[in-house]
Amino acid sequence: MKKTYHLCLSAGDEVMFRDLEDYHRGFNCFALALYKTDSTGLVESIMSTHVHQLVQTHDPDAFMFCFRNPYSKYFNRKYGRSGRLGEGKHFSMQVVGHYHTIAAASYVMRNPLHHGVAPTPYAYRHSSANAIFREELGKFHQEALLPEKSYAGYLGRHAEYPASYKMTESGVFTRESVLDIPQVEALFGTPRAFNFYMTRKSSEEWEAEQNRDDNGMPSINLTAIEHGVGLHDAGRMLIFESGKADYRNISDIELCTELDMLTRRRYGQPSVYQLSLKDKLEIAEHLFRVRRLGESQIRRCLVLLR
């Protein structure tokens, strides 16, 4: 029997998803891993340095391997990188009970809000938030779909997937065709209830609500859901949750895309991974002194690992 797990894979100070193609490939690898391991996807959120996934599976380790291995090969090949991508062992937490599952799903989809990269969960493109109660919440726009014969260009010729999976013209499977949306919507009950959980502030009420499940398991909160993510700071996340973040700041995906383009045009290298330390420090100095960007963001986007 499948059990429900919250899974998180973190790369710590290294960016795992550098441009839009990476985010799309990451979700496609997630979708293919679901099919390969006979698992069910509920919700997910892909951040620049880590991913959160809520899945129902017989074997969470096998599922994570099937997601992580092909994505790592793609990433290393694209950027001329070698070695393991991400931490040695992913984080896994079993989720049991109605309110426990609501809390896990909510925190996964609210992750962009907690990291200060979006003012609301709905403003972030790379998570499941906009796939739940889509029409009821007024999200009618849908990108045109590709014919199936074109899928291989974004997956590889030997990828296996069910006929139910549909891909947009951007080369990414639709979340509606991959995830068990009906199960998630039944979990929250109504669009209004779902919207409440997406905008509800963290408090002891979340934990008291989970105690109704009487499952003998620790409550899910920010500290638990972010376990293993090296960049997390619960206090700072609560500030971001209140909307006190400057969303005009350049995002990791924007900065990484800019840096990789600069690397190709000025230095003749495929990515920042091939730059010399001298070149990286020269770029970092400009970003820090002239662009006024933060040191931690500069380090992770330029792969200036400590």
N, C-alpha and C positions, 0 to 999 in steps of 0.2 A: 504494500500500500504506500502511495506517495505521501510524503510529509512536506510541510511548508517550511522554507528556510529563507532567512535574510542572509544574502551573501555580499561580501564587499572585497574587492581587489584594489589595493592601493599601490601606487608607485612612489609614495613619499614625496620627495622633492623633485621628481622627474615628471615631465608632462607625458602622458600616455596618448593623448589625442590632440594633435597639433593643428589640424585644419578640418574643414567640413567633411572631406573625404574620409578622414580617420573616424569621425563620429558616426558616419554612415556605415563604414565597414565594421565598426564596433557593434552597432546594433544588428547588422546582418550576421555577424559571428554569434551573437547572442541567440538570434532566431534559429540558426542552423544547429547550435548546441541543444536547444530545446527539442528539436525534431530528432536529432541523433540519439539522445538519451531518453526519449519518451517522457519528457518533462513538460510542465505547464508553466508558462510565464504569466505572472500577474501584473507587476509593475516594475519599472526600472528607471534609473537616472544615470546618465553618462556625464561625468564631470571631467575636467581636463586632466586631473591627476589620479582619479579613482572612479570606480563604478559601484553603484548599489543595485542589487537585484533581489526581487522577491519571487521565488519560484517554488513550485511543487514538484518534487523529484524523488526517485528511489535512492539516488546516490549523488549528494551535492558535490563530492570531490570529483566524480567522473564528469558531471555537468560542467564544473568550473574548468577542468582540463580541456574539454571540448570547446569551450569559449576562448580560453586564454591561449592555447597553443597556436591555433590558426591566426589569431589576431597578432600575436607576438611575431610570427613568421612574416606576416604582411608588413608590420611596422619596421622590423629590422631590415627587410629587403628594400623598403621604400626609402629609408633614411640612412642606409649604409651603417646600421648599428649592429652590434652583436651581443649575445648574452641574454640572460633572463630579463623579461620586462615585468616589473612589479615586484612586490614583496615575495619572500620565500614561500609563505603559506597564506592563503586567503583567509578572511574572517568568515565564520559560519555560525549562525544562531538559529536554533529551531524556534518556530513561531507556533503557538498552540492557543486556540480559543478565538472567539469572535472579536473581542475588543483588543486582544493582543495583535491580531492580524490587521485590524483597522489602524492601530498605532504604527505598526511596521510599515504598512503601505503609505500612510500619511507622511511619515518621516522620510521615506525614500523619495516621494514626489516633491516634498518641501525642501529637499537638500540644496537646490540652487538658491533658494531664499536664505537658508542658513549660512551659505558660503558667500553671500553678498554679491552674487552675480546676476540676480534678477529680483525685481521688486515684489513679484508674486510668483507662485509656482507656474502659473499660466503663461508668464512672459519668457519662459525658458523653452527652447525648441527641442532639446535633447533629453526629454523625459516623457513619461506616460501621462502626465497631468492633463494634457489637452485631448487625450484619446478617451477619457472617461466622461460619460454623459455629454458627448461631443455636441450633438444637435440641440439637446435640451439647454446647454449653456451658450448657444448661439454661435458655435464654431462650424460654420457651414462650408468654408473653403476647403477643397480637397485638390491636391495636385494630380495632374493627369498621370495615368498608369502606362508603364512600358509593356510591350508584348513580351511574352515569356521567352522568346528566342533571344532577347537582349539581356537576360538576367546574367548569363555566364560572364559577361564583361565586368561585372561587379562582384562576382562570387568565385570565379574559377570554373573551369569546364566540368569538374567532377563533383561539384557541390550537390548534395541531396536535400530536397525540401518538398513539402507537401503541395499539392495543387492549390490549396487554399491560400497560400502565401501570395500576396500581390506586391509589386514593386513600383515605386513612383519613377518619374522621369529623372529624378535626382540620383537614382541608383540605390535606394534604400527601401527595404520592405516596410509596408505600412504597419504601424503598431496595431491598428484595428484588425489586421489579418493574422497577426502573430500572437497577440496576447489574448487571454481569456477575459475579454471585456465584460461579458454578461456576469461572470462570477464576481468581478470587482464591483460592478454596479449593484449587484444584489447585496454585497457586503456592506456598502454604504447606505443602501436603501433608496434614497432620493437624491436628485441633483442638489437640492437645498442642503441636505445633510453633508453631501460631499464637499460643497463649497464651504460649509462651516468648518470642516476638518482641515481644509486647505488654508484657511485664514485664522484658525484658532491659535492663540498664543500658548507657548509651553507653560505648564503649571502642574501643581500637584494633582489637579483634577484628572489629567491624563492617566496618572498612575493609579488613582483611586478607581477610575473606570475599568482599568485592566484587571484590578483585583476581583471584579465580578466573575471573571473566567475561572478563578480558583484552580489554576493550573500548576501551582507550586513553582512557577518560573519567575525570574526577575522581570520587573516592568521594563518596557522599552522607553527610553528617553534619549536625549541628545548624546549623552556620554556613551550609552550602550550602542546606539546606531552608528556612531562615528569611531568605534573601537578599531584601532589599527590604522586609522587615517592620520598620518604624521602631521598634517597641517591643521588639525582641528583645535579649536579653542572655544569651549562651551560658552564662556562669558561673551566673547566677541560674536558668536553665532546668535545669541539672544538679542544683541544689539541690532544685528542685521535683520532678525525676525521682526523687529519693530519698525522696519523700513528705514533705518538710519544708516544707509550705505550710499555712496556716490556712484550711481550706475552709469555716470558719464565716463568713468575710468575705462581705459582700454582693457578688454578681456584677454585671457590667455590665448584663446583661439585667434583673435585678431593680431596679437603681438607675435605669436609663433608663425602665423601665415606671413606676416610682414618680414620677420627675420629670415625665414627660409627663402623667401623671394630675394631679399637682399643678398643672402649668401650665394645664390645661384648667379645673380647678375654682377655683383661686385667681385666676389672671390672665386667664382667658377667652380663651386662645390655644390653637391646635391642637397646638403642640409647642414645645420649648425654642428652636427656630430663630426664633420670633417674639418671644421675650423681649428686653427692653432689656438693655443691658450692666449697668445699675444693678440690675435684678432678678436677673440671673445672679450677680452678685457677692454680693448679699444671700443667695441660696440657697447659694452656694459657701462663704460664711463660716460658715453654720449647719452644713453638712456637714463642714467641716474642724474647727471648734471644738467642736461638740456631738456630732456623730456619729463624729468621729475617723477620717474616711475620708481616703485618700491624695490628694495634690494631682493626680497624673496621672490618676487615675480620675475625679475631680471635673471636671477640665478637659475630658476627652473626652466624658463623658456630658452635660455642660452646653454642649458645643460652644464652649468658651472656648479657641479655637485660638491658638497662639502666633504 
